[in-house]
Amino acid sequence: MTSTIVTDQFLQKVLETSIETRDQCSELLNFVEATPVPPSKPLPLDIQLELSKRQKLFYSYLSILRGLNRDAILKVRGTKQATAEARQEIDRLHLQLQNLYYEERHLRGEIAACESYDHRYQQLPLIPVEDFLQIKPEHINGDEKALMFARISHELSEREALEQARQGLLKKKQSLIADNKKRKDDLASLDKDLETFIDAAKPIQKIFEKQY
């Protein structure tokens, strides 16, 4: 006889043994009740042997039931311990899963912020893609990222070339300014010399201006 409620094989064995022990106890009681003997007289030998036999059988079932009960208690304790450990593991995994959800949401937010960020390179006055591909046709089949990198690199090289040209023109301008300053200084010195010469020639001019 098995129970539809108890599905564990060990507990089913405990249940079956308890039922058998109960049945043996009932049979023993029924046997005693069915053998009325006056209190002043001893039991007949055959009845004593049968009663002893039934008692031993009952005690054997009872001993087995006690052992199974002890084992069941130990098993329940072990099951409780395993359940507690499994619950702790589940709680740990649940917390780890929650942390992963939070990290995923944070990363998605960071990705969205990066995608919507107004990068400075997008504000660079780059030449149009069509014009760039005419200059650099080797990038026609490149992806968007590689194309943007190539356009920025091209813009950088162009600006560096312009900066070098500007520095050259600046040096030339400074050289011209220095030459002009030198010439102005020379002219100023010449003017001074002329004034000195004129001042020195004034007495001679007065002599020629005299009328004889």
Number of C-alpha atoms within 10 A of each C-alpha: 8 11 11 7 7 11 10 10 10 14 16 17 15 20 19 16 18 19 15 16 21 15 13 19 19 13 14 20 13 11 15 13 10 9 10 9 12 8 7 6 7 9 15 9 9 9 13 12 12 13 17 13 13 18 15 12 16 21 15 13 20 19 13 16 21 15 13 19 16 12 14 15 12 12 14 12 12 12 12 12 12 12 12 12 12 12 12 12 12 12 12 12 12 12 12 12 12 12 12 12 12 12 12 12 12 12 12 12 12 12 12 11 11 11 10 9 9 10 10 7 11 10 8 10 9 15 13 9 14 11 10 18 16 11 11 14 12 9 17 13 10 12 9 10 9 12 17 17 12 16 20 18 12 17 17 13 12 12 12 12 12 12 12 12 12 12 12 12 12 12 12 12 12 12 12 12 12 12 12 12 12 12 12 12 12 12 12 12 12 12 12 12 12 12 12 11 11 12 11 11 11 11 11 10 11 9 9 10 9 7 5 4
